[in-house]
Amino acid sequence: MLNEVSLRAKRHSAVMDRMDRREAIAILGAAGISLLIEPADGHAQSSRSAPMITCIIRYQIDPFQRDAFAEYARNWGRVIPECGGHLLGYFLPCEGTNDVGWGLIAFPSLAAYETYRARLRSHAGARENFALAQTKRFILREERNFVEVVEGTFEIPATSRIG
């Protein structure tokens, strides 16, 4: 699995070179959310023995069509779980860059992600949502990256208190 992630990372290195510090921090911080979400059995994800990967989708959107992107994101809120993805959330820009949105979806493995992608292709709601994006043209560009948390670097509390 790590080799497959490494290969994907190398293919996306040009994307990472264009990413500024604020975007990188936002991605890594949001990716860590995948370990906080509690599954149906009530046990925290951090106690899970199998590593999770998080697919981070970076959207360059038309800033004048925020509402259309929000509708698109809400539609995925129904479809993604039905197709086997653990939806962590979709995010609209709020301060700073006004044309970048994010979608975060967790999977137990890249193989599970591939199964999910196959289910999306046959899901009527997914096809409708893709058609919505193509018709309204609010997504100008889309990039995917896969990340996993580095053991020993997540959920480390602050040692001094601010404010």
FENTAJO-V670381 format. One line per field, one symbol per residue. phi: phi as a letter, one per 30 degrees, with the letter a starting at -180 (. if undefined). burial: I if it has 16 or more other ideal C-beta (glycine too) atoms within 10 Angstrom, else O. Layout:
phi = ???
burial = ???
//
This chain:
phi = .ddddddddddcddddddddedddddddddddeedcdcdedidddddddddcccdccccccdddbedddddeddddecdeddcjccddkcbcdbbiecbbcbbbbcbdaddddddedddedcdedddddddeddddhdccabbcbcbbddeibcicddcbcci
burial = OOOOOOOOOOOOOOOOOOIOOOIOOIIOOIIIOIIOOOOOOOOOOOOOOOOIIIIIIIIOIOIOIIOIIOOIIOIIOOIIOOIIIIIIOIOIIOOOOOIIIIIIIIIOOOOIIOOIOOIIOOOOOIOOIOOOIOOOOIIOOOOOIIIIIOOOOOOOOOOOOOO
//
